[in-house]
Amino acid sequence: MDPVDALAMAGGVAKRRHLIAMSSRRQVDRAARSGAIARGDRSTYRLPDLDRAAQRALALGGRVAVLSAAVSHGWEVPSAPIRPWIMFDHHASAAGAAGVEVVWGDLSNERGLVLSERRTVLDCARRLPFDIALSVADSALRHGVDHETFIADAARLRGKGSAQAREVARLASPLAANPFESKLRALAIRAGLDVLPQGEIQVRGRSDRQDFVVHPDVVDRGRRLAIEAESWEFHTSRKAFERDCHRYTLLTLDGWTVLRFTWWQVMHDSDWVLACLSEFRERVAGTGRRAAS
């Protein structure tokens, strides 16, 4: 796989060893030399949007903000920003900001070229579509942003986007492994399902095999639904394939429905994924089935 495509699938930031596993050492080194991907610290690579956003912010007198700031903090996002996000103070001029996502805000408490992590997660939660906002918030928590502070900051917001920001703060979780899983969970929430990331399920082993615990990517316990975000790079070995078939079969025998969606479906055909999840909810509602595990 091309390293740029691999980085996009990984959320814009990836460890070198993971990127090599999805591509190859030669391709990664070539992409880095050409500038197609950029070095973060010694062990990570990222898409080069930060450099472009920082240059534009400096030239325009603004600050790197929202999705561009999330990338600069090393957070994984569903896709790299097409245009740099630059915030200007309410009293400043944004003259010459062609090709930029312009946002306005109070910058009196901001000191750096890139808005703080605390400000960034809040701005993303209120300004971006729900599925992208939740993906960014999950990633921010994985990278150390304090959840209680995020919830408290969102509670103080007023005006446009404040209701969504509070919902995103409430639902955010560091347990989601990547933006793929986060967006899948966001679609499930939009479909009216009551889901948790990496929900724990006790599975009966059958025959002479012991019971074991599995953690599907997204779980609705009440509806006994396990939703999996399937990435081909994690199923390249026979052992992994056998393991997944084993657990999916036993989940089904225990009365769980297992729905599996690919990265492409979730990221590029989300209306279809949403329709499937909504149909499942409606079918369960029609049968009156509701059983806690």
Backbone bond lengths (Angstrom), bond angles and torsions (degrees), N, CA, C in turn:
res aa  C-N    CA-C-N  psi(-1)  N-CA   C-N-CA  omega(-1)  CA-C   N-CA-C  phi
1 M - - - 1.456 - - 1.526 109.47 -
2 D 1.334 115.75 142.33 1.457 120.27 176.96 1.529 109.73 -61.80
3 P 1.338 118.66 135.79 1.475 120.48 -177.63 1.528 114.08 -58.52
4 V 1.331 117.68 -32.98 1.464 120.13 178.12 1.525 109.84 -65.77
5 D 1.335 116.61 -44.50 1.468 120.20 177.42 1.525 110.60 -64.72
6 A 1.326 116.33 -39.41 1.465 120.40 179.14 1.529 110.64 -63.41
7 L 1.334 116.51 -42.16 1.467 119.99 178.02 1.527 110.97 -64.78
8 A 1.318 116.65 -39.17 1.463 119.76 178.15 1.521 110.53 -61.73
9 M 1.337 117.25 -42.04 1.460 120.89 178.48 1.518 111.55 -65.67
10 A 1.325 116.46 -31.69 1.463 121.16 -178.68 1.523 112.52 -82.86
11 G 1.320 117.44 -3.31 1.461 120.37 177.98 1.513 113.99 97.94
12 G 1.334 117.30 15.02 1.454 120.89 176.18 1.506 115.25 94.82
13 V 1.339 117.29 -14.18 1.461 122.50 179.62 1.521 108.25 -138.05
14 A 1.337 116.92 135.45 1.464 118.78 179.45 1.522 110.20 -154.30
15 K 1.324 115.76 148.35 1.448 120.65 172.55 1.527 109.26 -66.22
16 R 1.322 115.88 148.63 1.464 120.25 -178.06 1.529 111.28 -57.03
17 R 1.328 117.10 -43.21 1.465 119.26 -177.07 1.531 111.39 -64.54
18 H 1.334 116.96 -35.41 1.462 120.08 178.48 1.528 110.50 -70.62
19 L 1.321 115.96 -39.03 1.455 120.25 -179.74 1.528 110.43 -66.14
20 I 1.314 117.01 -40.79 1.463 121.29 177.63 1.523 110.74 -64.25
21 A 1.334 116.80 -38.17 1.467 120.31 179.51 1.524 111.33 -64.85
22 M 1.328 117.29 -33.47 1.458 121.40 179.83 1.528 111.97 -84.96
23 S 1.325 117.18 -20.11 1.454 121.66 -178.40 1.536 108.58 -126.15
24 S 1.296 117.30 -112.50 1.469 122.73 172.44 1.516 107.87 -162.85
25 R 1.312 116.47 158.58 1.463 120.10 -179.59 1.527 110.81 -59.77
26 R 1.327 116.66 -43.33 1.463 120.26 -178.31 1.534 111.23 -62.81
27 Q 1.350 117.12 -44.55 1.458 120.44 -179.71 1.529 112.23 -65.54
28 V 1.326 116.38 -39.19 1.468 120.29 179.36 1.525 110.27 -64.36
29 D 1.320 116.96 -46.67 1.465 120.40 -179.54 1.529 111.23 -63.86
30 R 1.329 116.25 -39.33 1.471 119.66 179.08 1.524 110.69 -65.82
31 A 1.330 117.76 -42.85 1.462 121.49 179.70 1.523 111.12 -64.76
32 A 1.329 117.39 -36.38 1.459 121.23 178.68 1.529 110.66 -67.93
33 R 1.323 116.77 -41.17 1.467 119.77 179.61 1.525 111.70 -65.62
34 S 1.327 117.06 -34.37 1.463 120.50 -177.57 1.522 112.82 -81.69
35 G 1.339 117.33 -12.42 1.458 121.07 -178.03 1.519 113.93 88.38
36 A 1.345 117.25 3.95 1.466 120.31 178.68 1.524 111.37 -66.22
37 I 1.340 116.08 -30.50 1.453 121.96 172.37 1.526 107.44 -129.69
38 A 1.310 116.89 155.62 1.466 121.17 -175.45 1.521 110.39 -118.81
39 R 1.306 116.08 148.03 1.458 121.51 177.15 1.517 109.44 -79.35
40 G 1.338 116.74 132.13 1.451 121.10 172.98 1.512 108.16 -88.42
41 D 1.334 116.95 -102.50 1.464 118.99 169.29 1.533 107.28 -92.83
42 R 1.307 117.74 -164.83 1.467 120.46 -173.69 1.522 113.00 -65.25
43 S 1.336 117.18 -23.64 1.466 119.37 -173.26 1.522 114.01 -112.15
44 T 1.339 118.27 2.43 1.463 119.76 -176.39 1.528 111.90 -129.27
45 Y 1.331 113.48 156.66 1.456 121.73 171.15 1.527 108.06 -125.48
46 R 1.315 116.33 157.85 1.460 121.66 178.76 1.522 108.87 -145.64
47 L 1.315 116.02 162.48 1.453 120.09 170.60 1.529 108.76 -69.08
48 P 1.310 118.78 147.33 1.476 120.73 -167.59 1.518 115.42 -81.96
49 D 1.333 118.55 20.03 1.459 120.14 -177.54 1.525 112.89 -60.88
50 L 1.337 118.19 -34.83 1.465 120.84 -177.15 1.519 111.55 -55.91
51 D 1.332 117.57 -44.51 1.458 120.31 -178.32 1.530 110.84 -60.29
52 R 1.315 116.22 -43.76 1.465 120.87 179.64 1.523 110.90 -65.12
53 A 1.333 117.21 -43.88 1.459 120.93 -179.46 1.525 111.33 -64.68
54 A 1.335 116.56 -42.67 1.466 119.94 -179.48 1.526 111.07 -64.36
55 Q 1.321 116.56 -41.81 1.458 120.18 179.58 1.532 111.37 -62.68
56 R 1.345 115.79 -42.50 1.456 119.71 -179.93 1.533 111.32 -67.91
57 A 1.333 116.07 -39.69 1.463 119.79 179.85 1.525 110.86 -63.03
58 L 1.315 116.10 -43.60 1.457 120.21 178.64 1.525 111.15 -62.41
59 A 1.330 115.78 -43.30 1.458 119.78 -177.16 1.532 112.04 -67.42
60 L 1.327 116.52 -32.29 1.463 120.77 -174.69 1.519 113.68 -97.26
61 G 1.331 116.96 -10.44 1.450 119.67 -178.57 1.520 113.44 79.68
62 G 1.330 116.62 24.15 1.459 120.88 177.93 1.513 111.40 -110.29
63 R 1.319 116.31 -165.45 1.462 122.31 179.30 1.530 109.90 -126.78
64 V 1.317 115.75 144.82 1.465 120.60 174.83 1.527 107.91 -67.00
65 A 1.331 116.59 127.34 1.463 119.89 -169.87 1.527 111.95 -140.19
66 V 1.314 114.94 172.27 1.461 126.40 172.31 1.539 109.90 48.51
67 L 1.325 118.87 -124.23 1.459 120.51 -172.12 1.528 112.39 -66.49
68 S 1.330 117.69 -35.95 1.474 119.93 177.14 1.524 110.66 -65.90
69 A 1.331 117.49 -36.86 1.460 120.46 176.84 1.526 110.78 -67.30
70 A 1.340 117.18 -38.18 1.456 120.22 177.55 1.523 111.07 -59.26
71 V 1.340 116.35 -44.01 1.465 120.60 177.45 1.521 110.25 -62.32
72 S 1.334 116.81 -41.39 1.464 120.13 -177.82 1.521 112.18 -65.92
73 H 1.330 117.29 -28.05 1.461 120.71 177.31 1.529 112.40 -79.81
74 G 1.320 116.70 -1.57 1.458 120.48 179.26 1.512 113.90 84.55
75 W 1.347 116.80 15.87 1.457 120.04 179.31 1.524 109.65 -84.47
76 E 1.327 115.50 142.34 1.453 120.62 175.86 1.529 109.35 -75.35
77 V 1.326 116.78 135.38 1.469 121.78 179.60 1.524 108.40 -127.93
78 P 1.344 117.98 157.82 1.469 119.61 -177.51 1.523 113.54 -57.97
79 S 1.315 117.17 -38.20 1.468 120.99 175.79 1.517 108.36 -156.66
80 A 1.326 115.54 149.55 1.460 119.83 -179.47 1.528 109.88 -66.00
81 P 1.336 118.02 145.61 1.466 120.34 179.27 1.522 111.39 -59.87
82 I 1.322 116.00 136.78 1.465 120.51 176.77 1.521 110.14 -69.50
83 R 1.332 115.88 -38.72 1.464 121.68 177.39 1.524 108.65 -126.84
84 P 1.325 118.17 148.88 1.470 120.17 179.25 1.523 111.60 -62.86
85 W 1.334 115.49 139.34 1.465 120.90 174.93 1.535 107.87 -93.98
86 I 1.324 115.46 119.86 1.466 121.09 -178.03 1.528 108.54 -125.35
87 M 1.349 116.39 129.72 1.457 120.51 177.09 1.528 109.50 -102.60
88 F 1.336 114.82 139.05 1.459 122.36 176.47 1.519 108.86 -118.49
89 D 1.320 115.24 147.99 1.456 119.89 175.58 1.533 109.25 -65.10
90 H 1.321 115.77 152.15 1.465 120.93 -176.82 1.527 112.59 -54.13
91 H 1.336 117.73 -30.06 1.459 120.57 -174.84 1.532 112.64 -100.21
92 A 1.324 116.14 4.84 1.466 119.48 -176.98 1.525 110.55 -92.98
93 S 1.323 115.12 169.19 1.455 121.83 176.86 1.525 109.36 -103.04
94 A 1.343 115.14 140.48 1.465 119.88 176.86 1.523 110.58 -108.11
95 A 1.329 116.19 29.59 1.460 120.79 -179.24 1.526 110.12 -59.62
96 G 1.315 115.47 136.16 1.460 120.21 177.66 1.510 114.25 83.33
97 A 1.331 117.13 12.67 1.469 120.14 -175.21 1.519 112.92 -91.03
98 A 1.318 117.23 37.82 1.459 120.65 176.92 1.529 109.42 -65.80
99 G 1.321 116.11 142.96 1.456 120.43 179.20 1.507 113.97 75.20
100 V 1.343 116.91 18.20 1.467 121.89 -177.58 1.524 109.08 -126.94
101 E 1.335 116.66 142.15 1.462 121.24 169.84 1.531 107.47 -80.77
102 V 1.313 116.72 103.85 1.458 122.05 -175.24 1.520 109.69 -89.22
103 V 1.325 116.82 129.14 1.458 122.32 171.83 1.523 108.15 -129.94
104 W 1.326 115.52 154.63 1.456 121.47 -177.15 1.512 109.18 -117.41
105 G 1.314 116.39 144.61 1.451 119.51 179.84 1.515 111.93 -170.76
106 D 1.310 115.52 174.24 1.461 122.51 177.63 1.521 108.52 -84.39
107 L 1.316 116.37 114.97 1.462 121.29 -177.61 1.525 112.30 -106.65
108 S 1.318 117.11 14.59 1.472 120.17 -173.77 1.519 112.37 -65.04
109 N 1.320 118.37 -27.19 1.469 120.67 -178.92 1.524 113.17 -100.75
110 E 1.329 116.37 6.91 1.463 120.60 -179.22 1.522 109.99 -101.86
111 R 1.322 116.08 134.16 1.460 120.02 -174.90 1.537 113.52 -111.41
112 G 1.322 117.61 -31.87 1.451 119.47 -174.68 1.519 113.32 -92.20
113 L 1.329 115.52 171.71 1.463 121.32 176.78 1.522 110.57 -65.74
114 V 1.337 116.19 -34.22 1.461 122.05 178.12 1.528 108.09 -102.88
115 L 1.322 118.02 131.79 1.456 120.62 179.86 1.531 110.36 -60.33
116 S 1.310 116.37 149.51 1.460 122.86 -175.81 1.524 111.56 -59.97
117 E 1.324 116.06 159.85 1.463 120.74 177.35 1.527 110.72 -59.08
118 R 1.314 116.50 -43.67 1.468 121.24 -179.02 1.526 111.27 -60.53
119 R 1.331 116.65 -43.56 1.463 120.94 179.33 1.528 110.33 -71.13
120 T 1.313 117.07 -38.92 1.463 120.85 -176.07 1.520 112.40 -63.47
121 V 1.334 117.34 -47.66 1.467 118.80 -177.85 1.522 110.26 -64.23
122 L 1.323 117.18 -34.24 1.463 121.12 179.11 1.529 110.85 -69.90
123 D 1.332 117.09 -44.89 1.461 120.72 179.08 1.527 111.16 -62.76
124 C 1.322 117.05 -41.91 1.463 120.23 178.85 1.525 110.48 -63.46
125 A 1.328 116.29 -40.42 1.468 120.70 -177.69 1.523 111.98 -63.47
126 R 1.318 117.32 -32.34 1.470 119.52 -176.59 1.522 113.24 -97.35
127 R 1.325 119.04 -20.84 1.459 120.83 -171.84 1.527 114.64 -105.67
128 L 1.332 118.20 -22.84 1.464 121.51 -174.58 1.524 111.14 -97.31
129 P 1.336 118.43 159.50 1.469 120.26 172.70 1.525 110.46 -55.39
130 F 1.327 116.02 150.62 1.459 121.34 -171.59 1.525 113.17 -53.22
131 D 1.328 118.52 -46.02 1.461 119.69 -175.70 1.525 112.16 -65.99
132 I 1.339 116.61 -37.70 1.467 119.76 177.69 1.524 109.69 -72.16
133 A 1.324 116.91 -40.87 1.469 120.90 179.54 1.524 111.22 -60.29
134 L 1.329 117.25 -42.83 1.462 119.98 179.41 1.521 110.99 -67.16
135 S 1.329 117.13 -38.42 1.468 120.67 177.87 1.522 111.20 -61.07
136 V 1.336 116.39 -44.00 1.461 120.55 179.15 1.524 110.38 -65.74
137 A 1.329 117.09 -42.58 1.464 120.41 -179.01 1.525 111.08 -64.02
138 D 1.336 117.67 -43.44 1.465 120.70 176.60 1.524 110.66 -57.20
139 S 1.329 115.37 -45.73 1.463 120.50 -179.17 1.523 111.10 -64.28
140 A 1.338 116.57 -41.04 1.466 119.97 178.98 1.523 110.82 -59.70
141 L 1.330 117.12 -41.80 1.463 120.33 178.97 1.523 111.04 -67.27
142 R 1.334 117.00 -37.81 1.474 119.58 176.51 1.518 111.33 -60.65
143 H 1.327 115.93 -30.74 1.465 120.84 -176.66 1.527 112.55 -96.38
144 G 1.327 117.87 13.57 1.455 119.86 169.10 1.505 117.79 105.96
145 V 1.328 119.08 -1.20 1.465 119.65 175.61 1.528 108.64 -64.52
146 D 1.311 116.92 135.51 1.466 121.23 -176.35 1.529 110.63 -75.64
147 H 1.324 115.90 124.28 1.454 120.79 -175.05 1.531 111.74 -66.82
148 E 1.314 117.91 -43.43 1.465 120.45 -178.54 1.525 111.60 -63.48
149 T 1.322 116.59 -37.88 1.469 120.02 176.86 1.520 110.37 -65.28
150 F 1.310 116.79 -42.15 1.460 121.88 177.73 1.534 110.62 -58.94
151 I 1.333 116.76 -46.66 1.463 121.52 179.51 1.532 110.46 -61.43
152 A 1.336 116.28 -44.17 1.467 120.49 -179.49 1.525 111.25 -65.08
153 D 1.336 117.52 -42.03 1.467 120.95 178.81 1.532 110.52 -62.93
154 A 1.328 116.53 -42.32 1.465 120.81 -179.80 1.530 110.80 -64.93
155 A 1.315 116.19 -36.65 1.470 120.26 -179.41 1.527 111.58 -63.89
156 R 1.327 117.41 -26.53 1.467 120.83 -178.55 1.528 113.10 -86.08
157 L 1.316 116.70 -9.79 1.460 119.47 -178.27 1.524 111.53 -68.61
158 R 1.317 115.51 148.93 1.445 122.21 173.58 1.535 108.05 -135.75
159 G 1.312 115.92 156.35 1.451 119.59 176.20 1.512 113.48 92.63
160 K 1.340 115.97 -164.92 1.450 123.39 -174.11 1.533 111.22 -58.54
161 G 1.318 115.70 130.86 1.454 121.22 176.91 1.506 115.25 84.92
162 S 1.326 118.35 -6.72 1.467 120.16 -175.17 1.533 111.90 -68.61
163 A 1.335 117.20 -36.72 1.469 119.71 179.82 1.524 110.48 -64.80
164 Q 1.342 116.87 -43.93 1.463 119.28 177.56 1.513 110.92 -64.25
165 A 1.325 117.95 -40.38 1.467 120.80 -179.60 1.523 110.64 -59.04
166 R 1.324 117.05 -41.10 1.468 120.09 179.02 1.528 111.01 -66.48
167 E 1.341 116.55 -37.99 1.470 119.50 178.13 1.518 111.04 -66.94
168 V 1.328 116.90 -43.78 1.464 120.99 178.79 1.522 110.28 -61.50
169 A 1.320 117.34 -43.66 1.465 121.19 179.64 1.525 110.76 -61.77
170 R 1.319 116.94 -40.66 1.468 120.85 179.97 1.523 111.86 -66.53
171 L 1.323 117.30 -38.66 1.461 121.85 -173.37 1.529 113.63 -89.57
172 A 1.321 117.90 -16.15 1.461 120.93 -175.03 1.523 111.18 -61.13
173 S 1.329 115.23 146.86 1.467 120.84 -179.10 1.521 110.33 -152.29
174 P 1.326 117.33 138.94 1.465 119.67 175.74 1.525 112.72 -77.83
175 L 1.339 118.06 -5.33 1.462 121.51 -176.48 1.524 112.75 -73.05
176 A 1.314 117.62 -25.91 1.465 119.81 176.39 1.523 108.40 -64.44
177 A 1.330 116.33 130.46 1.468 120.01 -171.67 1.521 113.35 -76.61
178 N 1.325 117.66 -25.28 1.456 120.87 -172.48 1.529 110.01 -165.54
179 P 1.341 118.48 171.52 1.467 120.55 -179.71 1.526 113.40 -61.92
180 F 1.321 117.78 -28.09 1.459 122.65 176.55 1.528 109.83 -58.58
181 E 1.324 117.18 -51.84 1.465 121.04 178.82 1.532 111.29 -65.92
182 S 1.328 116.38 -37.37 1.473 119.89 179.89 1.521 111.17 -63.87
183 K 1.334 116.72 -45.58 1.457 119.25 -178.88 1.520 110.62 -67.04
184 L 1.334 118.29 -37.73 1.454 120.89 177.03 1.528 110.07 -61.14
185 R 1.326 117.52 -42.21 1.464 120.62 177.68 1.532 111.12 -65.13
186 A 1.337 116.60 -38.71 1.458 120.01 178.27 1.529 110.92 -62.78
187 L 1.319 117.14 -39.91 1.466 120.58 177.87 1.526 110.48 -65.36
188 A 1.335 116.61 -39.05 1.466 120.02 177.50 1.526 111.10 -63.86
189 I 1.322 116.72 -39.14 1.468 120.85 177.58 1.523 109.76 -64.58
190 R 1.324 116.88 -43.77 1.467 120.68 177.77 1.524 111.65 -62.25
191 A 1.327 116.98 -29.50 1.464 121.15 179.02 1.526 112.54 -79.20
192 G 1.333 117.35 -2.23 1.455 120.92 177.87 1.511 114.68 89.61
193 L 1.321 117.68 16.53 1.459 121.39 178.97 1.529 110.22 -90.66
194 D 1.319 116.11 153.00 1.472 122.18 -179.57 1.522 108.36 -101.89
195 V 1.314 116.36 88.28 1.460 120.24 -167.41 1.527 112.94 -112.83
196 L 1.317 113.70 155.27 1.450 123.63 174.15 1.525 108.68 -129.26
197 P 1.342 117.76 149.11 1.464 119.56 175.59 1.527 110.97 -81.16
198 Q 1.324 116.32 140.19 1.467 122.30 174.91 1.536 111.58 53.14
199 G 1.330 116.33 44.74 1.460 120.25 179.65 1.519 112.03 -65.57
200 E 1.314 116.36 140.29 1.472 121.02 -177.70 1.526 110.59 -86.43
201 I 1.328 116.34 130.97 1.467 122.17 178.81 1.531 108.87 -130.35
202 Q 1.318 116.44 128.74 1.467 122.04 174.76 1.523 107.85 -86.58
203 V 1.317 116.45 124.28 1.460 122.21 -176.41 1.527 109.73 -115.02
204 R 1.338 116.70 133.03 1.467 120.83 176.78 1.524 109.61 -73.70
205 G 1.312 116.03 133.59 1.458 120.61 -172.94 1.513 115.50 -76.37
206 R 1.355 118.20 -26.19 1.457 124.09 -178.07 1.537 111.19 70.47
207 S 1.293 114.98 152.42 1.466 123.77 177.55 1.519 109.59 51.98
208 D 1.326 117.24 -128.95 1.461 120.60 -177.29 1.525 112.20 -96.04
209 R 1.331 116.90 10.15 1.464 119.71 -177.57 1.527 109.73 -92.44
210 Q 1.323 115.50 145.46 1.456 120.67 -178.54 1.530 111.22 -76.08
211 D 1.350 114.45 155.22 1.460 119.57 172.48 1.534 108.63 -63.77
212 F 1.302 116.21 155.26 1.468 119.30 179.78 1.519 109.12 -149.28
213 V 1.325 115.12 168.92 1.465 122.16 -177.98 1.523 109.25 -110.45
214 V 1.331 116.20 135.64 1.460 120.84 174.51 1.528 108.94 -122.83
215 H 1.317 114.99 158.68 1.471 120.92 179.94 1.528 108.56 -130.27
216 P 1.331 118.02 81.53 1.465 119.38 175.17 1.519 110.79 -57.55
217 D 1.328 116.21 156.45 1.455 120.88 -174.41 1.528 112.18 -60.80
218 V 1.329 116.63 -41.75 1.467 121.97 -179.85 1.524 107.69 -137.75
219 V 1.328 117.11 133.36 1.465 121.25 -174.52 1.526 110.57 -133.11
220 D 1.333 115.39 133.11 1.465 122.69 167.76 1.526 105.81 -112.58
221 R 1.327 116.98 100.60 1.462 120.85 -174.16 1.528 112.07 -65.40
222 G 1.327 116.53 -44.03 1.449 119.91 -176.70 1.520 112.52 -59.44
223 R 1.310 117.09 -37.75 1.463 121.66 -179.25 1.522 112.40 -95.39
224 R 1.314 116.79 4.41 1.466 123.14 -179.12 1.541 110.49 49.63
225 L 1.322 113.65 54.87 1.460 121.44 -178.64 1.522 109.89 -119.91
226 A 1.328 115.50 128.00 1.459 122.20 173.79 1.529 107.83 -115.51
227 I 1.329 115.88 125.08 1.467 121.03 -178.49 1.522 108.24 -114.89
228 E 1.323 116.27 128.60 1.460 120.52 -177.13 1.526 110.82 -114.08
229 A 1.326 115.72 135.95 1.460 123.24 172.99 1.523 107.09 -93.68
230 E 1.314 116.47 106.42 1.458 121.15 -171.24 1.523 111.73 -97.07
231 S 1.327 116.32 115.72 1.461 122.11 175.97 1.520 108.59 -111.92
232 W 1.319 116.04 130.24 1.467 119.02 -174.47 1.522 112.86 -62.57
233 E 1.346 116.59 -29.13 1.471 117.84 -176.07 1.518 112.79 -67.58
234 F 1.352 117.50 -17.30 1.455 120.42 179.12 1.527 111.97 -94.94
235 H 1.336 116.87 3.83 1.454 119.89 -178.20 1.534 110.44 -130.13
236 T 1.311 115.56 40.04 1.446 119.53 -177.14 1.521 112.36 -90.40
237 S 1.308 118.83 -7.09 1.461 120.91 179.57 1.522 110.46 -110.73
238 R 1.308 114.74 153.90 1.466 119.70 178.15 1.528 110.27 -63.78
239 K 1.327 116.15 -37.63 1.467 120.08 -178.66 1.529 110.75 -61.56
240 A 1.329 117.18 -44.12 1.466 120.39 179.79 1.515 111.06 -64.54
241 F 1.327 116.32 -40.36 1.457 120.70 179.27 1.525 110.73 -64.09
242 E 1.322 117.05 -44.91 1.464 121.27 178.84 1.531 111.07 -62.25
243 R 1.328 116.77 -41.78 1.461 121.40 -179.07 1.526 111.04 -61.46
244 D 1.337 115.93 -44.52 1.450 119.03 -177.73 1.524 111.79 -68.97
245 C 1.325 117.33 -41.45 1.472 119.82 177.62 1.529 110.18 -60.89
246 H 1.325 116.48 -38.73 1.461 121.55 179.88 1.514 110.93 -62.38
247 R 1.312 117.20 -49.38 1.464 119.27 -175.85 1.525 111.98 -73.22
248 Y 1.344 117.85 -33.67 1.458 119.24 178.17 1.526 110.97 -65.96
249 T 1.326 116.76 -39.72 1.460 120.61 178.79 1.518 110.94 -63.62
250 L 1.327 117.24 -45.20 1.458 120.12 -178.09 1.524 111.91 -69.78
251 L 1.319 117.80 -34.48 1.461 120.05 174.57 1.532 110.28 -61.33
252 T 1.327 116.48 -42.92 1.459 120.45 179.67 1.519 111.30 -64.05
253 L 1.331 117.17 -42.28 1.457 120.96 178.56 1.527 111.67 -64.65
254 D 1.317 117.05 -27.90 1.461 121.12 177.73 1.532 112.49 -84.45
255 G 1.317 116.88 6.51 1.455 120.02 175.34 1.510 115.70 93.25
256 W 1.331 117.13 12.51 1.458 120.61 178.44 1.522 110.13 -94.69
257 T 1.325 115.85 145.08 1.460 121.46 168.77 1.516 107.49 -93.45
258 V 1.332 116.06 131.65 1.463 120.82 178.83 1.528 108.43 -114.02
259 L 1.319 116.28 117.95 1.462 122.15 175.50 1.521 108.71 -110.19
260 R 1.322 116.00 134.05 1.469 120.73 -175.24 1.526 108.98 -123.94
261 F 1.336 115.71 130.91 1.460 121.00 -179.19 1.524 109.56 -129.92
262 T 1.327 116.38 142.02 1.457 120.96 179.84 1.527 110.88 -86.29
263 W 1.321 114.83 164.85 1.459 121.12 177.52 1.532 110.56 -57.24
264 W 1.324 117.14 -44.75 1.463 120.18 -178.45 1.522 110.85 -62.30
265 Q 1.315 117.36 -43.46 1.463 120.53 -179.86 1.528 111.54 -61.07
266 V 1.327 116.47 -46.17 1.464 120.29 -177.66 1.519 111.64 -68.59
267 M 1.318 117.23 -42.26 1.458 120.65 -175.09 1.527 113.91 -82.60
268 H 1.351 116.77 -30.23 1.472 119.05 -172.62 1.525 114.37 -123.20
269 D 1.301 118.43 -6.76 1.462 121.59 177.21 1.527 108.88 -136.72
270 S 1.340 114.73 47.88 1.462 119.65 -172.48 1.522 112.85 -67.45
271 D 1.344 117.94 -26.04 1.465 119.50 177.67 1.530 110.45 -63.16
272 W 1.324 116.01 -39.10 1.473 119.91 178.21 1.530 110.66 -67.07
273 V 1.326 116.85 -43.38 1.464 120.56 177.90 1.524 110.09 -60.18
274 L 1.329 116.24 -45.59 1.461 120.92 178.87 1.531 111.02 -60.86
275 A 1.332 117.13 -40.78 1.465 120.52 178.94 1.527 111.01 -63.59
276 C 1.327 117.12 -40.94 1.466 120.84 179.01 1.525 110.99 -63.41
277 L 1.323 116.55 -45.63 1.470 120.63 -178.91 1.527 110.74 -66.61
278 S 1.326 116.55 -38.22 1.463 119.81 178.58 1.523 110.94 -66.63
279 E 1.325 116.84 -39.79 1.464 120.09 178.12 1.524 110.93 -63.45
280 F 1.330 116.74 -40.77 1.471 119.02 177.39 1.529 110.53 -60.21
281 R 1.342 116.95 -46.07 1.467 119.78 -179.63 1.527 110.65 -59.89
282 E 1.330 116.43 -42.65 1.458 120.11 -179.12 1.524 111.62 -65.81
283 R 1.324 117.00 -38.01 1.463 120.08 179.15 1.527 110.86 -65.39
284 V 1.325 116.33 -42.25 1.460 120.06 178.94 1.522 109.70 -64.76
285 A 1.333 116.84 -42.03 1.462 120.21 178.91 1.524 110.64 -62.65
286 G 1.349 116.41 -36.13 1.442 120.17 -179.47 1.517 114.23 -68.47
287 T 1.334 115.92 -30.38 1.461 119.29 179.31 1.524 112.55 -88.63
288 G 1.348 115.18 -11.41 1.464 119.21 -178.23 1.517 112.75 72.51
289 R 1.352 117.04 15.20 1.461 120.45 -178.04 1.517 110.18 -78.80
290 R 1.293 117.32 129.18 1.460 121.78 177.45 1.519 106.65 -158.06
291 A 1.318 117.88 103.56 1.455 120.41 -175.97 1.511 110.34 -135.28
292 A 1.304 117.99 124.87 1.475 121.87 177.18 1.501 109.20 -78.37
293 S 1.351 115.39 146.43 1.462 119.42 179.85 1.514 109.60 -82.60
